[in-house]
Structures are given as C-alpha cells and as structure tokens.
C-alpha cells in the first residue's frame, strides 16, 4: 500500500520530464535564433539596430496572436488522443492545419497594412523605411510560422515532442545561418540588411515546414479530410467555430501578456538609463531561467488534456503535483544561483566597466527568483486551463490582474521615483506578486474544473 503511490509518482515524473525536455530544447533553439538576429542587426548598422526593436515587436505581436490561436489545436489533439487514440487525433490535427492555413492567408493580406504602421511614428524617415520593409515581409514568415505551429501541435498532442525538438533545432540553425548570410551578404548570398533578417527567418521557417510535412504519417491528410467529410458540414462548422472562439481568447490573452511585458520595459526606462540597461540584462537572465518552466507547463498540459479526453479527471491532480514538484526543485536551484552568485551570472554581459549599472543589475538579479517562483503557477495554470478549453477565463484574469492592478501600480511607482534605479528590483517584486496572484486564481479554477468535470473543447451537439 505504501509503495504503489510512490511508484506512480516516479512514473509520472519520468513521463512529465520525458514529455517536457524536448520542448525545453525547442525553446532554447528559439532563443539562439533571436540572439543571432539581434546581434546581426546591431552589427550591421545603427539604423537597423534602431529599427529592429519596433519592427520585430510589432510583427511578433500580430504573429503571436495568430500562432497562439492556432496552438489551441494541441489541446484538441491531446484530448482526442486520450479519448480515442491516434486516428481521432489525426482528424483534429488536420482541422487545426486547415484553420492555420486560413489564418495564414489572412495574415498575408495584412502585409500592406502592417507596412503602413511605421508612418504613424515620428522616428526618422530612414528608420521608418527599414521598419516598413521588415513588416511587409514579416507576413511571409509569419504565415509559415502559423502552419508550423499547427503541425507541432499535432505531434506534441500525441506525445511525440521529440519531433518538434528535432525539427525546431534544425529550423533555428538554418534560420541563424540564413539571417547572417542575407544580412551581411555571406555564403554567396546578397547583402540585404534589414530585409535579410526577415527573409532569413522565412528560410528557417520554410525548412521547418518541409520537415514537419515529411514527418507526417502516411495518409494523414486523406484520413483527416475523410473524417470531416463523413461528419458533415454542420459538425465541421461547429468545431471550427469552437476552435476560433476558444483560440481567439487564448491568442488575445497571449497578446495582452506580450504588450504587458513590453509596457514593463518602457516603465522601467522611466527609472533612468542605469535601470534601463540593468533591466535589459535581467530580462535575458529571466528568460533563460523560465524556459524549462514553459516546457514543463506545456508537457503537463498535454498529459492533463489526455486525461480529460479519456474522462479520467482523477489523474489530473497527481500530474499537477509531480509537475509542480519538478518545477519547484528547478526554481530552488536557479534561485540559489541568482541570490548567491549574481555577479557570475552577469559576467558575460560585460557590466564591470560601470559600477552603477552593475550594482543595479546585481540587486535586480537577487529578486528574479520571485518572478520564477510565481511563473511556475501562472504558466502551468494557464497551460492546464487551456486543456479544459477555459481560454476566456485566462483572458479575463490576465486583463483584470495584470492591466487592472499590476501595471497601474508599477506605473505609479516608476513615475513617483523617476530616475531612481533603486526602484528597479521593487517593480520586479510588484510584478511577481501579481503573477503569483494570477497563478493562484488559475489553480483555484482548475480545482473547480476537476470537481465539475468540465470540458469546453467538446461541441455540445444538443444546442
């Protein structure tokens, strides 16, 4: 009686880690490509460096909305896989790819509109021209990214996360080489500067698309289309409508989160150039720290969605407990490094020449653990709630606590202490407190969803 639960916990731990490790690797690859892109544009010219921030942020805000909308397919596939196995998951995966293709076409049609956005700013004409050229091309790689997400959603939903890892890493390497070659004119490629960054990203994304298509099982598209043809137009319309309603809420929540994080950066800048530089460094450290948490949260979501699909709601609490235990152990190790050895973590950023910036960065690094610990609950909670299809609740909670309370308090703190870098660690703590509050609300709702055996990703045919 005492050994069975322990074996179950160890088995779950292996399952969670096995599901999540490849996802962590995929995200690490994304970080590599992002760093290569920023370094290339920074080295190419001061104009491309200045244009890259607004252009990349604008493009990724739009693309993130569509990719997150598409990524709801992962939970639908995972539920179907848990309920009826791979054939049902294949049908859900095909539907996700069809929806992604439609969203990709919509994104392509927005190219002229996105190219006009820089004209609304008062930045120099040369900078605006670079931004416009990037934004017009961003719809090309963005449309391919949306398709890629729909395919990775299928593989992740059936537990084949290693496919996403291998395809993702290959694509990131290809993109990094293509960006370098097209920005600077290396490897016999034309020198395109800012446009080279966008086209290099397109090359990497296209290579991933080819690999995903190659990895799809034989007859994948045929079997999926046959399922929806047999189901009839009414069933197809109902499922597409459900996907879009839940997906748009999820995409909007991700977009609001992205905008919130960007607002945090601008608010930190109010504390002065010292705080701005120190914050930029700590943003990178923080992102590196939370990558495994994101991977573990997604892996947990897939396993919970499998359980929901087979109506085994009693299995969800053990999955959550094991995931939180692993995430907690990881955060403890990272937190000790941040608190006890901040100067070692900051050494690669070359801050030793300015003692004021280094001091501010060290003080901030020592409180980063508060965000990592809070992010465990908000990230994991949101991922699992998505498995239930409760994306509207995620959106409302994020808007209410982040935009209604957290950011206004940070705004007041920065504007009442403008130019004082000592407040940088304090606004990180404010943000962490509300991130923890968001996580608590998410977990409270997960408990209610388990108790009531909710599933908002199933079409209610009676209505």
Secondary structure, DSSP 8 states (H G I E B T S, - for coil): -HHHHHHHHHHHHHHHHHHHHHHHHHHHHHHHHHHHHHHHHHHH-HHHHHHHHHHHHHHHHHHHHHHHHHHHHHHHHHHHHHHH-HHHHHHHHHHHHHHHHHHHHHHHHTHHHHHHGGGGS-S-HHHHHHHHHHHHHHHHHHHHHHHHHHHHHHHHHTT-HHHHHHHHHHHHHHHHHHHHHHHHT-TT----THHHHHHHHHHHHHHHHHHHHHHS-TTHHHHHHHHHHHH-HHHHHHHHHHHHHHHHHHHHHHHHHHHHHHHHHHHHHTT-HHHHHHHHHHHHHHHHHHHHHHHHHHHHHHHHHHHHHTT-THHHHHHHHHHHHHHHHHHHHHHHHHHH-HHHHHGGG--TT-HHHHHHHHHHHTTHHHHHHHHHHHHHHHHHHHHHT-HHHHHHHHIIIIIIIIHHHHHHHHHHTTT-GGGHHHHHHHHHHHHHHHHHHHHHHHHHHHHHT--TTS--TT-
